[in-house]
Amino acid sequence: MYVPQVNWLAVLVSGIVIFVAGGLWYSPVLFAKPWVRLMNKSEEELKAAAPGAGPYILVFICALVTALVLAIVLNHFRPLNALRGAEVGALCWLGFAAPSSFGTATFSGTPKSLWSINSGYNLVSFVAAAVILSVWQ
């Protein structure tokens, strides 16, 4: 498989943006309270289930993988600009993340509002990263 050249610094920055966006998305500023309520667990239970720095490191690695794959996909949509990047990011969410997570949520009994919070974060992350990767070539 041919892997086109990517801007590794843009991938790193996009991964950081995805990670920071997650911290903000699931903070009290945005969706922490409804998310915790919909998870049917207390904040203490959630913290106990994922102690230490390990989960944060794994989530950051996931953000880097997302940014890298978006960079590779975007190379097939030249010439790039911010709008095209946003469209490709949204299309990747619509074609891959949203339907697969919705199917999983449907069969696992996850409330649709919980799916909306989680999937909304993915949409924002994909679009933000794709815009960064598109304009910073």
N, C-alpha and C positions, 0 to 999 in steps of 0.2 A: 504494500500500500504506500502510495506517495503521500508524505506528510509535508505540506507546504511550509515555508519559512514563517515563523511567528515572531512577534516582538515579545521577548520573554519578560521585559520590564513591564510592558502593558498587561501581560498575563498576571504577573505578580500584583500589580496595582488593582486589577480587576478582581482578583481573588481576595485581596484585602477589603475592597469595597463590598463584595458579597458577604464576607464575614462580618464586617461592621454593620451592614444593613440588617443582618440577622439579629445582632445584638440590639439594635434599635427596634426592629419589628416586634421582637418578643419581650420588650421592656415595658415598664409601666406607662411610658410615654405613648405607646401605641396599643398593642394587643395582649399584654401579659395577663391582665385580669380575665378577659373572656377565654383566653387560651387555657389558662390554668383551670378555670371552672369547667370548660368543655372536656378537659382531660380527666375529670373526675378524681383529681388527686390534689393534695395540698402542696404548697410550695416546698415544704420540708420533705415530702415524699419524692418530689421531682429532683430536688438537690441530692438526696440520699441515693437515688438511682443512678446518678451520673457524677460521682465525686471526683474532685481533683481536676487537673489540667487535661487529662486524657481526652475527654469528649470534645473539648475546645480545639485540641490539636487535630483530631480526626475531622471535625467540621471544617477547619481551615484547609486541610488537605482536600476535602471534597470541593470546597470553593475554588481551589487552584485547578482541580481537574475540570470543573465546569468551565472556568475561564479558558483553559487550554483547548478544550474541545470546541468551544464557541469560536476561538481564534482560528482553528482549523476550518470549521464550517464557513466562517465569514470570508475566508480566502477564495471561496467559490462564488462569491457574490460581488465581484469587483465591477466597476469602481465603487469604493465604499464612501459613505458619508454617515452623519449621525442618524438621519432618518432611515436609511437602508439598514443600518445596524439595529435600530430599534425594531424595525419590521422583522428582521431575521431573528432577533432575540425573542420577540413575541411569538413568531411562528414556531420556533423550537419549543417554547413552552406549550403552545397549543397542540403541537403534534406529538410531543414526547412526554413531558412532565405532567401536564394536566390530565390527559386521558389515563395514563398508567396509574397515577396516584388516585384519580377518581374511581377507577375500577377497584383498586385495593380498598379504598374507603367504603365503597358500596358493599363489598362482601365482608368487610370486617366490622361493619356496623358503626363506623365513625360518623359522627354527626356532620351534616353537610356544612354547617357553619365552621366547624373545626377544619374541615378540608379547605374551605374558602380562605381561612387565615393562613394555613400552611401553604396552599397553592398560590395565594396572593404574594407571599414572600418570594416564591420561586419566580413568578412573573416579573416582579420588580427587579430581582437579582439578574435574571437573564437579560432584560432590557438594558439595565444600567451597565452591565459588563459588556454587552454587545456594542453599545454606544461608545464606551471607552475604547474598546478594541478597534472599532471602525475609524475613529478619528485620530487615534494614536498608532500610526503604522510605522 
